[in-house]
């Protein structure tokens, strides 16, 4: 594929918008539906929103860094863009599906490319019961929160919460506690990619909890079920030698 039909998109910063204008002037602009490739300009947050917005389209995504954090982005370079995209390494990732049941009986679903997190909403620590594939594995985790991370998201909030970095090809998910109080300093678990992880919120009125799938949040949850959404695949493109596997290794040896 020549990758001549490019759709550029940018976050709201002046820097990214100026870069978009220059690139459109050089390479032109097609609609999302016509694009051979989508090129977001910004940071990782904007990359995630672009992936969510384009998940039904076949075009791969080649991001260029014009934001604050750029783990999922390539270096910004205006030269020979179609040739660089053609030579890029491809990584396929799947999002997590989050299904929530709230205290008021309402239900909601959302997708997460990085992680699904449960976070306390008030001064009291959260109290969570954790089940894996329908079997209770931890009757009570008292904590500020807990999260389930994909390999692609393992260097984000998961890593900040002292969770493990996962190789991009690993068929595992990271379950990581956030400031665990009981069991003291419990760090979490590694789970098969096809596992269904369920959280029951204990004492939800006294200890309210919110669930967050990337940037989509649901407040006052009673139960959260998380599983991989294998029917959805995101294709990311990276400059040769700078793919996700290499980035994950570099992150561990900095």
N, C-alpha and C positions, 0 to 999 in steps of 0.2 A: 504494500500500500504506500502511496506517495505522501499521504498526510498533507495534501495541499489545501484541503478545506478545513480551516481552523475556526473554532469559536472561542474568542477571548472573553473572559469575565474577570472582574476585579472587585476587591473590597472597596469600602467607601473612602479610604485614605487618599490624599492628594497624590502621594507617591505612586500608589498602585494605579490610580486613574490616569495619571500622566503616562505611565508605562504602557497601559492598555492602548491609549491613543496613538503612541508611537508604533506599537506592534500592528495595530489595525492599519495604520498608514503604510506599513511595509508589506504586510502579508494579506491584507483584506480581512473581511469578516463575513461568516455565514451564520445562518440560524443554527440553533442547537440540533434540530432535527436533520439538518444537512451535513453536519460536521463529521469529518473523519477522526477528529481528536478535539478534546476540550482542554483549554489552557487557562486555568485559574491563576490569578496574580494576587498574592497575599501571604498569609501565614497558615498554620495548621488548622485553625478554627474555620477559616474561609474554605480551605480544602475540604473539610468535613461537610460543610454546608453544600458545597458544589457536588460532592459525591452523593449526598442524600437527594439533591434536586435532579440529578441525572441518572439515577439508578435504573430507570426503565429504558435508557438509551444504550445502543451498542458501542458508542464511541468511547475509547479509553481516555484517561485523564493524565495530562502531563503538567504538573504544577510548577510554577516558578516563584521563588521567594521574593516577596515584597512586603513582608509583615514582621511580626515580632518573633515567633517561633516557626521554624521551617523544617521539622523532621521529615515531613511527608513531601517536601518541595525540593525541586532542583534549583541550582544556582541560576540567578537571572542573567540571561545573555540574549541579545537581540540578533546575533549573527547566525545565519544558516539554520534557522529553526526547523524547517521540515526535515532536513537531513539528520539533525540531532534526534528528533522524535523518531524517525525511521530506525535509527541505530539503538534506541533505548531498550533497556531491559524491562520486561513486563512482569508484574506481580498481581496475582488474583487473590482477593480477600473477600470474606463473607461477613456480614454484620450479625449482631446479636438481635434477637427478638425479645422485647420486654412486654409482658402482659401483666397488668396490675388490676387488683381488686381493691377498691377504696372503702373506708369506713362507712360512707354513705351508700354503699352498694353499687356505685358506678364502676365501670371497667374502661380500660384504655390500653392501647398498644402503641409501641414506638420501636424504632430500629436504632441500634448503636454500632458504629464502626469501631470506636475505641473501647468503651466500657459502659456497663450499667452499674450505677452506684445507688446505695441506700444511705441516707444521711439523716441524722437527728434534726428535728425542726425547733427544738426548744432547749432549755437548760438541762433537762434530764437526759442521761445517756439512753441510747436506743437499746432495746432488748429484742433479739432476733432468734428465731428457731430456724435451723438450716436443714433442708432435705435435699438429697441427691437421688434423682430418678425415683421419687416417691418414698424413699426411706429416710427417716430422721437420722441425721449424722451428728448434729449438735443441738441439744435441747434448749440451750440458752447461751447466747453470745451477747454480753453487755459491752457496748462500744459506741464510738461516735458514728460509726457506719461500717459498711462493707461494700465491696465492689467485685464484679466479674469482668475480667478484661480479655480481649482477643490478643493474639500475638502482635498484630499491628498497633494496638493501643497500649501495649505493655510498658512502653517508655513514657507514657503520659501520667495520668493521675495514679495509676497502679504503681509506678516506680517511685513517685513521690511519697506514697504510703508504704514504702519499703517492700513492695511486691517484686517478684522476679521478672526479669526480662526474658521473653519467650522467643525462640527462633521462629522466623516467619513460616517455616514449613512444618512446625510442630503441630500435631493434632491435639493440642491441649489448650485449656483455658486456665487462667489464674483467678482463684478466689482469694481475695486479700482483705484483711480486717483493717479498719481505720481506727487507730488508738484503742485497741482492745483493752478492756479493764478486767473482765472475767470471761473465759480463762485469761489469766494475766499474760499479756504480750503474745497472745496467739497470733501467728503470722499468716495463717491461711492454708490453702491446699492447691495442688495441681489436679485438674480434672480432665477427663476425656472430652474431646471437642463435641461429641454427640450427647453429652450429659445434659439433663434438665435440672437446673438449680432453682430451688424454691425457698423463699424467705417468708416466714410468718412473723408478723410484728406482734410481739407480746405487750400487753398493757398499752394499746395504741392511743388511748385518751390521755394517759399520764405521760407517755413517751412517744409523741407523734413523730412520724418518719415520712420523708419525701423520697421518691425514686426518680432517678435522672438517667435518661438514655442519651448520651452525648450532651446536647443542649436542651432536650425536651424533658420537662419535669412534671411529675404528678405528685400532689401533696396528699397527706393523710392516707397513706396506703395501709392496707391490712395484710395483703399477700402480693408477692411479686414472683412470677415465674420467668426464668431466663433460659433461652436455648439458642443455638446457632440457627440462622436462617439460610440454609444451604441453597434455597431456590434463587437467592439474589447474589450476584457476583459483581464486584467492582474491579476494574482493570486499571492499575496505576502504572505509569511509565517513569523510569529513572535512567539518568545518564549511565553509560557503561562503567562498571566498577563502583557505582554509588547506589546500588539497589537496596531494598529493605534489609536483606540479610547482612550486607556489609555495614549498614547504618546501625543495626542492632548490635553487631559485634563491636563496632567503634564505641558505642555508648557504654559498653561494659569495661573498656580499657582506657577510658579517658583519665 
